[in-house]
Amino acid sequence: MDAASHRLHGRASHFVRETPLWKLPASALGLKLADGVECWLKLEHLQTGGSFKARGMMNRLLANEIPASGVIVASGGNAGIATAAAARALGVRCEVFLPGVSPEAKRARLRALGATVIVVGELYSDALAACLARRRETGALLTHAYDQPEVVAGAGTLGHEIERQGGLPDSVLVSVGGGGLIGGLAAWFEQRSRVVALEPERAPTLFRAREAGEPVDVEVGGVAADSLGARRIGAISWEITQRQVRDALLLPDEAIRAAQLWLWKELKLAVEPAAALPLAALQTGAYVPRAGERVCLIVCGANVDPATLA
């Protein structure tokens, strides 16, 4: 984690932004909670590339020698955008494999960043299989969307930033797909804060792994499938969350969508469904803070088609 922070605040200081930490009373989010609850919105959707992924992808690139064939990634969209943005900043080639579920807005963003975009299959697992086959041909540096040490450590620098900006929160609510973000945050906070895993009911990788006692494949779909569409929790994050994360909660698509629209209509935050799970957890009562709790909501990504927020 220290090495990642050094890289990102040194060689990548022009690329990785310090995003705002917005402290609000619960009432400002339309919530009726226990007395004195303070909600911290970590506005990581304002990060380069529109999501937290910029941290891990740039850390991966800086930590390795990049061959002439460049870098390659499979993604639901956000990891691809972050990799493409990092590759452009470093002046190297980038290929991105996307599943059919990825929205056109993300594909257009990737092309604008100069990446070669290949759409394969319907789900992230299809894109990953094609990406790995292509890598064997070209020898390009692979950036995994969530399951590489440099990627998880890069995501963990978000926790360092939160603590430096606002002190130690009592709890951190974070969305889970493949688990790179929660793995990094849980590794940073080490139970000094209560890190709570939030997943859509239709993409429950960590929840099902806990039921089975090990990572397993799950069927994925629903409103957040483009960014939380991994079929299996990553091995690194599985190991970290087993030690550091007690709570794994599921939320219905209807609640996620309602929270996403609330953030847009009331706060003018244009975010993707994955970024709305923390608010949905509070709105539905899936997570109930105690009196005086400082709860940090990770607003993780903004790569959304604005037309869907109408």
GIURWO-V130076 format. One record per residue. N is the residue number from 0. RES is the residue in one letter. SS is DSSP state (alpha for helix, beta for strand, coil for the rest). PSI is psi in radians with two decimals (NA if undefined). Layout:
N|RES|SS|PSI, N|RES|SS|PSI
This chain:
0|M|coil|-0.72, 1|D|alpha|-0.70, 2|A|alpha|-0.70, 3|A|alpha|-0.78, 4|S|alpha|-0.70, 5|H|alpha|-0.77, 6|R|alpha|-0.83, 7|L|alpha|-0.49, 8|H|alpha|-0.08, 9|G|coil|-1.55, 10|R|coil|-0.43, 11|A|coil|0.32, 12|S|coil|-0.41, 13|H|coil|-0.24, 14|F|coil|-0.88, 15|V|coil|2.13, 16|R|coil|2.63, 17|E|coil|1.96, 18|T|coil|2.70, 19|P|coil|2.60, 20|L|beta|1.98, 21|W|beta|1.99, 22|K|beta|2.17, 23|L|beta|2.59, 24|P|beta|2.68, 25|A|alpha|-0.58, 26|S|alpha|-0.48, 27|A|alpha|-0.30, 28|L|alpha|0.25, 29|G|coil|0.42, 30|L|coil|2.41, 31|K|coil|1.65, 32|L|coil|-3.10, 33|A|coil|2.77, 34|D|coil|2.39, 35|G|coil|0.13, 36|V|coil|2.27, 37|E|beta|2.28, 38|C|beta|2.16, 39|W|beta|2.05, 40|L|beta|1.97, 41|K|beta|1.86, 42|L|beta|1.11, 43|E|alpha|-0.14, 44|H|alpha|-0.23, 45|L|alpha|0.08, 46|Q|coil|2.75, 47|T|alpha|2.30, 48|G|alpha|-0.05, 49|G|alpha|0.24, 50|S|beta|2.93, 51|F|coil|-0.33, 52|K|alpha|-0.41, 53|A|alpha|-0.60, 54|R|alpha|-0.91, 55|G|alpha|-0.68, 56|M|alpha|-0.75, 57|M|alpha|-0.68, 58|N|alpha|-0.72, 59|R|alpha|-0.78, 60|L|alpha|-0.72, 61|L|alpha|-0.44, 62|A|coil|-0.09, 63|N|coil|2.71, 64|E|coil|2.28, 65|I|coil|2.12, 66|P|coil|3.00, 67|A|coil|-0.48, 68|S|coil|-0.11, 69|G|coil|-2.56, 70|V|beta|2.75, 71|I|beta|2.52, 72|V|beta|2.58, 73|A|beta|2.43, 74|S|beta|2.67, 75|G|coil|-0.20, 76|G|coil|-0.92, 77|N|alpha|-0.76, 78|A|alpha|-0.61, 79|G|alpha|-0.76, 80|I|alpha|-0.76, 81|A|alpha|-0.73, 82|T|alpha|-0.76, 83|A|alpha|-0.70, 84|A|alpha|-0.72, 85|A|alpha|-0.72, 86|A|alpha|-0.74, 87|R|alpha|-0.72, 88|A|alpha|-0.55, 89|L|alpha|-0.07, 90|G|coil|0.62, 91|V|coil|2.83, 92|R|coil|2.72, 93|C|beta|2.27, 94|E|beta|2.37, 95|V|beta|2.20, 96|F|beta|2.15, 97|L|beta|2.59, 98|P|coil|2.86, 99|G|coil|-0.40, 100|V|coil|-0.27, 101|S|coil|2.38, 102|P|coil|2.69, 103|E|alpha|-0.54, 104|A|alpha|-0.67, 105|K|alpha|-0.65, 106|R|alpha|-0.76, 107|A|alpha|-0.68, 108|R|alpha|-0.72, 109|L|alpha|-0.77, 110|R|alpha|-0.67, 111|A|alpha|-0.47, 112|L|coil|-0.04, 113|G|coil|0.17, 114|A|coil|2.64, 115|T|beta|2.14, 116|V|beta|2.23, 117|I|beta|2.13, 118|V|beta|2.15, 119|V|coil|2.28, 120|G|coil|-2.80, 121|E|coil|-0.57, 122|L|coil|2.92, 123|Y|alpha|-0.70, 124|S|alpha|-0.60, 125|D|alpha|-0.78, 126|A|alpha|-0.67, 127|L|alpha|-0.75, 128|A|alpha|-0.76, 129|A|alpha|-0.66, 130|C|alpha|-0.78, 131|L|alpha|-0.65, 132|A|alpha|-0.74, 133|R|alpha|-0.67, 134|R|alpha|-0.67, 135|R|alpha|-0.51, 136|E|alpha|-0.71, 137|T|alpha|-0.42, 138|G|coil|0.27, 139|A|coil|2.72, 140|L|beta|2.14, 141|L|beta|2.24, 142|T|coil|2.10, 143|H|coil|2.50, 144|A|coil|-0.45, 145|Y|coil|-0.14, 146|D|coil|0.91, 147|Q|coil|2.51, 148|P|alpha|-0.74, 149|E|alpha|-0.58, 150|V|alpha|-0.78, 151|V|alpha|-0.75, 152|A|alpha|-0.69, 153|G|alpha|-0.75, 154|A|alpha|-0.60, 155|G|alpha|-0.36, 156|T|alpha|-0.32, 157|L|alpha|-0.69, 158|G|alpha|-0.73, 159|H|alpha|-0.77, 160|E|alpha|-0.74, 161|I|alpha|-0.82, 162|E|alpha|-0.67, 163|R|alpha|-0.65, 164|Q|alpha|-0.73, 165|G|alpha|-0.03, 166|G|coil|-2.93, 167|L|coil|2.05, 168|P|coil|2.77, 169|D|coil|-0.58, 170|S|beta|2.70, 171|V|beta|2.09, 172|L|beta|2.15, 173|V|beta|2.39, 174|S|beta|2.61, 175|V|coil|2.27, 176|G|coil|-1.63, 177|G|coil|-0.33, 178|G|coil|0.08, 179|G|alpha|-0.73, 180|L|alpha|-0.85, 181|I|alpha|-0.56, 182|G|alpha|-0.80, 183|G|alpha|-0.75, 184|L|alpha|-0.73, 185|A|alpha|-0.64, 186|A|alpha|-0.61, 187|W|alpha|-0.89, 188|F|alpha|-0.48, 189|E|coil|0.82, 190|Q|coil|0.11, 191|R|coil|-0.49, 192|S|coil|2.65, 193|R|beta|1.90, 194|V|beta|2.18, 195|V|beta|2.16, 196|A|beta|2.28, 197|L|beta|2.27, 198|E|beta|2.61, 199|P|beta|2.56, 200|E|coil|-0.50, 201|R|coil|0.18, 202|A|coil|1.09, 203|P|coil|1.09, 204|T|alpha|-0.84, 205|L|alpha|-0.73, 206|F|alpha|-0.83, 207|R|alpha|-0.62, 208|A|alpha|-0.70, 209|R|alpha|-0.62, 210|E|alpha|-0.68, 211|A|alpha|-0.31, 212|G|coil|0.11, 213|E|coil|2.77, 214|P|coil|2.34, 215|V|coil|2.75, 216|D|coil|2.48, 217|V|coil|2.74, 218|E|coil|2.39, 219|V|coil|2.61, 220|G|coil|-2.93, 221|G|coil|-3.02, 222|V|coil|-0.41, 223|A|coil|0.29, 224|A|coil|-0.45, 225|D|coil|-0.61, 226|S|coil|-0.37, 227|L|coil|0.70, 228|G|coil|0.22, 229|A|coil|2.47, 230|R|coil|-0.22, 231|R|coil|2.43, 232|I|coil|2.47, 233|G|coil|2.60, 234|A|alpha|-0.69, 235|I|alpha|-0.84, 236|S|alpha|-0.56, 237|W|alpha|-0.80, 238|E|alpha|-0.76, 239|I|alpha|-0.81, 240|T|alpha|-0.48, 241|Q|alpha|-0.58, 242|R|alpha|-0.56, 243|Q|alpha|-0.22, 244|V|coil|2.08, 245|R|coil|-0.70, 246|D|beta|2.25, 247|A|beta|1.94, 248|L|beta|2.57, 249|L|beta|2.51, 250|L|beta|2.46, 251|P|coil|2.69, 252|D|alpha|-0.65, 253|E|alpha|-0.70, 254|A|alpha|-0.67, 255|I|alpha|-0.80, 256|R|alpha|-0.71, 257|A|alpha|-0.72, 258|A|alpha|-0.69, 259|Q|alpha|-0.80, 260|L|alpha|-0.61, 261|W|alpha|-0.78, 262|L|alpha|-0.63, 263|W|alpha|-0.88, 264|K|alpha|-0.64, 265|E|alpha|-0.60, 266|L|alpha|-0.08, 267|K|coil|0.66, 268|L|coil|1.93, 269|A|coil|1.72, 270|V|coil|2.80, 271|E|coil|2.89, 272|P|alpha|-0.66, 273|A|alpha|-0.56, 274|A|alpha|-0.20, 275|A|alpha|-0.15, 276|L|alpha|-0.71, 277|P|alpha|-0.77, 278|L|alpha|-0.70, 279|A|alpha|-0.65, 280|A|alpha|-0.63, 281|L|alpha|-0.71, 282|Q|alpha|-0.66, 283|T|alpha|-0.24, 284|G|coil|0.17, 285|A|coil|-0.60, 286|Y|coil|2.22, 287|V|coil|1.88, 288|P|coil|2.64, 289|R|coil|2.95, 290|A|coil|2.33, 291|G|coil|0.08, 292|E|coil|2.47, 293|R|beta|1.83, 294|V|beta|2.19, 295|C|beta|2.15, 296|L|beta|2.07, 297|I|beta|1.89, 298|V|beta|1.64, 299|C|coil|-0.34, 300|G|beta|2.64, 301|A|coil|0.27, 302|N|coil|1.39, 303|V|coil|2.56, 304|D|coil|2.04, 305|P|alpha|-0.48, 306|A|alpha|-0.42, 307|T|alpha|-0.10, 308|L|alpha|0.07, 309|A|coil|NA
